Amino acid sequence: MRLLLQQRPDGPEAPRFVQLFLQPDLLGGYTLVRESGQIGGRSSVRREQFMDQASAQAALERVRDQQLKRGFQVMFTQGANAPQ
């Protein structure tokens, strides 16, 4: 599953983005990967490990909701069970 969130451009600066995606690992767990930064600029990547898909999904939705409160908008969603 993958989500791309972006802020509306304000002034001459490039808009900021947050990309969230879940990756299964080889031991049956899941990794939540968060990439954030300015479009066309530097970005940072953070990873969190989870034992099961349900807890990883809950964490992704929690981060998504936090970013929506900060003014980001969902631009792209990919995955069979993508959150609404």
C-alpha positions in Angstrom: 0.0 0.0 0.0 1.2 3.5 -0.8 0.0 7.0 -0.1 1.3 10.3 -1.4 0.2 13.5 0.4 1.2 17.0 -0.6 0.6 20.6 0.7 -0.7 23.3 -1.5 2.0 25.5 -2.9 2.4 28.8 -1.0 4.4 31.4 -2.7 7.6 30.7 -4.5 8.7 27.7 -2.5 8.1 24.2 -3.7 5.3 22.3 -1.9 6.1 19.7 0.8 5.2 16.1 0.4 4.9 13.0 2.6 4.9 9.5 1.1 3.8 6.5 3.2 4.0 2.9 2.3 4.0 -0.5 3.8 6.4 -3.2 2.9 6.3 -6.9 4.1 9.6 -8.2 5.4 11.0 -11.7 5.2 10.0 -12.7 8.7 6.3 -12.0 8.3 6.3 -8.5 9.8 5.7 -5.1 8.1 7.7 -1.9 7.7 6.1 1.5 7.6 8.3 3.8 5.5 7.8 7.5 5.7 9.5 9.8 3.2 9.0 13.6 3.6 10.6 16.7 2.2 10.2 19.4 -0.4 9.4 18.5 -4.0 12.6 18.8 -6.0 14.7 19.1 -2.8 16.1 17.0 0.0 13.9 14.4 1.7 14.3 12.2 4.8 13.2 8.6 5.2 12.1 7.0 8.5 11.2 3.3 9.0 9.2 1.6 11.7 8.9 -2.2 12.2 5.6 -3.9 13.1 4.9 -7.5 13.9 1.7 -7.8 11.9 -0.2 -6.0 9.1 -3.0 -4.7 11.3 -0.7 -2.7 13.6 1.3 -1.4 10.6 -2.0 -0.4 8.9 -3.2 1.4 12.0 0.1 3.3 12.3 -0.1 4.3 8.6 -3.7 5.6 9.1 -2.6 7.5 12.3 0.3 9.2 10.4 -2.0 10.0 7.5 -4.6 11.6 9.8 -1.9 13.7 11.4 -0.7 15.0 8.1 -4.3 15.7 6.9 -4.7 17.9 10.0 -1.5 19.8 9.1 -3.0 20.8 5.7 -1.7 18.0 3.4 -4.0 16.4 0.8 -4.0 12.9 -0.5 -2.7 13.0 -4.1 -2.3 9.3 -4.9 -3.3 6.0 -3.3 -2.2 2.6 -4.5 -3.0 -0.8 -3.1 -5.8 -3.4 -2.9 -6.9 -2.4 0.6 -6.0 1.3 0.5 -7.4 3.3 3.4 -10.2 5.8 2.6 
